[in-house]
């Protein structure tokens, strides 16, 4: 049984439909396209910078989606029986057992675990509406898994996708740097909301601030996403600097922000979202799963020599050695994908090519990436 919005259900359904219509008018979706000169097609570049997000259609093939789904089932099977439990339902060591880095995030079904709290440095200042959940649901469910590449080789292969890495090079420069990776799980009738926020934290007051200084995230969709279970974005908000979200919601009189639009995707689509864009998602009262393979990239100059962290990793100054060590996951992703999809031309990551670095994905490499996300580059 799914929860619902009670007396607000009719207004919520009208909002979802209106948001779909607004999203359809933006002209910011289509396949990945490069020009004959190898540059990202200017129509894509224009639409991304105008809207703050773009939907790349049909990026992940059916066989790749099958790989991701098999990994998902394995991950779900290996989750702890409850929060902080050391074992899964079969008595085996649970997913993430023995890891030092942050991995599993839990929430009450249909709740907003971060809105109106100090979590993530208080960047989610307004709590979202929490629909009534069915009585027979678990006390808490996992909705976010960080450091996901150590748990899913299929996700690692998505990370090495040549088209997506080509987009990253076009937007953030050929020496782009990693951010972090995650698996978002929005179960029907259980999935938590994520209150309105902007991801960037470090460079708002920088004299070099511009609309791309905090990088972007890719969001690969296993089952697709709808207005009811997907991420919503306020188009153009990445250009506005730090936004007073509390004031914005107060002016609207509701957390259903009137200018926001949903990111609508089919299975295999990958959305790219600017980290400065105002975005959030509602509790998933729909009958549909959303499973998102999430990973982001930065401009190298936005992280090199910068003191940051505090949300995804400990505060640190990111030097060239730190960036190089964290970027080995790009090399592993490229090689893992080469092994699985030999018909593709692998991406050449310029920082590795310049330094003569090569990475081989094998059993030793897999064992060596435990807790790799302790080195995330969070700004």
N, C-alpha and C positions, 0 to 999 in steps of 0.2 A: 504494500500500500504506500502511495506517495503522500507526503504532506502537501499543504497548499497555503495560499496567502489569506485564507479566511475571508473577512469582509473586504480585503484589498484585492481579491483574486480577479475580479472583473477589470479593475484599473490596471493590474499587472499584465493581464493578457492584452489589453489595448496598447499598453506601452511596448510590449514585445513586438506586436505587429507594426506599430508605427516606427519602431527602431529598425525593423527589417526593411521597410520602405526607404528610410533615410540611407541605410547602408547600401542599398542597391543603386542609389543615384550617384555614388562617389566616383566611380570609374577607376577603382584601385585594385583590380584583380585580373588575373590571367596567368598563363604559363611563364616560367622563367625564359627570358629571351635576351640574347646577346647580339650585338651588331657584327657585321663582317670583320670589323677590327677587333672583336673580342671584348667590347665594352658592354656593360649592362645597358639594355635598351633605354633611351632617354625618356620614353613614355613611362616606364616603370620608375625611373629615378624621380621624375616630376611628381608622379602621383604619391610616391612614398613621402617625399619631403612636404608635399601639400597636406596630406592627411595625417601623417605620423604612423601609418601602418599600410601594409600591402598584403594581399592574399595571393600566394603562388599556387596555382591550381595543378593537380595531377602530378605532384613531385615524386611521391612515394608509390611505387608500383605494387600491384596486388601481392606478389611474392614477398616483397619487403614488409608489407603490412602483416602478412602471415607470420613472419619472423618476430615482429614486434608483439603480436598477440600471444604467441607462444611464450615469449619472455614475460609478458604481463601475467599470464596464468601462473607461471612459476613463481613470480614475485608475490602475487596474492596468496599463493599456497604456503609461502615461507614467512609471511608476516607473523609477528608475535601474537599469541592468543589474546593478549590485551596489552595496553601500554606498559612499557618497561619490563614485560615478561621476557625471560631469556630464551624461551623455546616457542616453536610454532605449534599448530594443532596436532601435529604428528610426533611431537616430542623431540624434534630436531633443533639444533641451534637456529634461532630465528634470524631472519634477514637483518643484517647490520650488527649482529652480535659480535663483539670484539672490536668494532670500529670506534675510533676516538672522535672522528668528525661528525658533524650533525647529519642525520639521515632521515628519520621518520618523524613526521609531524601529524598529530592526532587532533581530532575535534569531535564534539558532539554532532550527531547527524543534523544537517540543515542549520547549523549554528554559524555565527561569525566569530571566530576565535581571536581575531586581531583588532577589529574595529573598536575604536574608543579606548584602546589600551596603550601601554608603553612599548609594545612589541615593535621590533625593527625601528628603534629610535622614534617611536610614536608617529610613523608616517601614515598610519591609517586612523585619522582622528575621529571619524564618524562611524558609528556602528550601523550595520545593515539590518534590515528587518529579518527576524528569525522565524520562519514558518513553523507551524506545529508539525513535529515528526510523528510517525506511527509509534505506538507504544511498545511494539515488540522488537525494536531495533537495538543494536549494541550500544553500550554507554558511549563509546568513542570509536571512530574509524580513522584509518590513515587516509589523508587527502594529499600529502606532498612527500616526495622522496628526493632528498638531495644527494649529490654524489652518485647519480643514477648510472653513470657509465660503468661503474664497477659491478653493477648488478645485472646489466643487460647489454650483451654484445650487439644485439640488434640496434639499440640506441646508439652505441658507439659507431656503428656503421652509418647511421643517419648523420652523425656528427661529422663523418668524413665525406658526405655527399658532395661531388664536384660542383654541381650547379649552385648549391647553397653556399659553399665556400667561395665560389666565384662572386656571388652577390656580396658576401662579407668583405671581400677584397675591394669591390667596387664602392661600397658605402664607407668603409672604415680605412681603406688604404691597403696595399698589398702586404704590409707588415702588421696587419691587425693582430690583436691579442685576445686570449680567451677571457671569459667572465665566469660563468658557472653553468651547471646542467641540473635538470630536475625532471621528475615525472609527476605530473599532476593527475590526480584520479578523482573524478566527480561521479560518484555512483548515483544511480536513480534513487530519488527519495532520501538520500543520505548526504550528498556532496555539500560541503561547507561553502559559504560565500567568502569572497575576499573583498574587503572594504575598499572604497575608492582611495587611490594613492598614486604617487609618482615614484618610480624606482630609484632615480638618481639621488645621491646624498652628498657627494663630495664637492662638486664644481659649481654649485648655484651662484656663488658670489665671485667666481673667478673672472679676472679681466679678459680671459680668453673664452668666456662662455659663448656657446652658440647652440643651435637646436639639435646638434648631434653629439655633444661632448660626453654624454653618459652612455653612448652605445645603443645597442638594440638586442632584442631577443627573437629567435625563431621559435615557432610553436607548431610542431608537426602533429597532425590529427590522425589518430588511429581509426576512430569511428565517425569523424566529422564533429562539428559543433553547431549548435543552434542558438537562437536568441535566448532560450531558456537556460541553457547550460554553459554557454560560452563566455568569453571575455568581452566586455564592452569598453569602448574607447571614445573619448571626446575628440573628434577630429580637429587637428590643428593645435591642440593644447600643448604639444611639445615645443611650440614656439614662444610660449607665454611666460617662461621662467617658472619659479616656484609659485604654485597656486594655493590660495587660501581655501581649502576644501570645505572646512566648516562653514565659512561664509557662503560658499557656492550652494551647499546643500540647504542652508537656511533660506537663501533667496528662492530656491526651487520649492521649498516646503515639503520636500520628500527626497529620499535617496535615489529616486528614479530621475536622474538628471536629464533634462529635456533635450539637450544637444547630443547626447551620447548615442552611439550606434553599436550593434553587436557585430563581432567578427563571425561571419557565417562560412563554414568550411564543409566540404565533402570529405569522405575518407581519403587520405593521401595528400590533401592540401596542406601547405605550410604557410602560416602567417608570419610576417615580420613586423614587429612592433617597437617603435622608439621607446626607450626606457624613460624618457621625460614626459611621455604622453600620460594624461590622466586616465586611469583605467581601473577596472574592478570587475567582479562577477557576482551574480546572485546565487543564492542557495538553489541546488538542483532539485526542484520539485517535479521535473519532467520524468518520463519513462525511459530516457536515453542516457547511456554512458557518455562521458567525455574523458578520454585519456590522451594527454598531451605530452609529447616528447619535446622538452623545453631546453634550449641552450642559447647562450648569448655571446656577443663579441664586442670588443672595444677598439677604439683607435689606440695604437701603441702610445702615442704622446699623451693620452688621457690617463695612463696608468704608470708610465715609466717615471721613477723618481717621486711618485705621489704617495703620501701617507694616507692610508684609508683603511677600510674594513669596519668591523664592529657589528655587521649584520650577518654576512655569510661566512666570515672568517675573522680571526683575531686582527686587531689593528696592527698594521705593519707598513713599512715603506717598501714599495714594489720596485726592486732593482732589476737589472737585465737578467741576472741569474734566476730570480724568482719567476720572471715571465718565461724564460726559456724552459725551466723545469715544468711549469704548468702547461706550456704549449706542447709538451710531448704527447698529450692526449690527442692533439690534432694529428700528429704523425701516426699514432696508433690507429686512430679512426680511419685515416686514409688507407693504411695498409690492410686493416680488417675489411674494409669495403672492397679493396682490390681483390682480396681472396674470395669474397662471396660473389662479387659481380665483375668477373674478368672481362666482360664485354664493354665496360665503361673505361674512359680515359681518366686515370686518377688525377686529382688536383695536385698542383705543385705549390706548396706553401713556401713563399719566398724566404722568410727568415731561416728555415731549415736548409733550403737550397744554397743560400749564401754561405752558411757555416759548414756545409758538407755533412749535415746531420741526417741519418737514416734511422727509421724506426720499423721494427718487425713485430707484428702482433702474433704472439705465441703464448704458451703456458707461462713462461717466465714473466713476460710483460703483464699478463693478467694478474699474476700473484703480486706484481710490483706496483699496482695502482690502488691497492687498498688505502683508503683515507686520502686519496689524491685531492679531494675537495678542501682539505685544510689549507691548500695553496690557492684557493679561488682569488680572483682579482675583483674585489667588490668596491665600486665607487658610487 
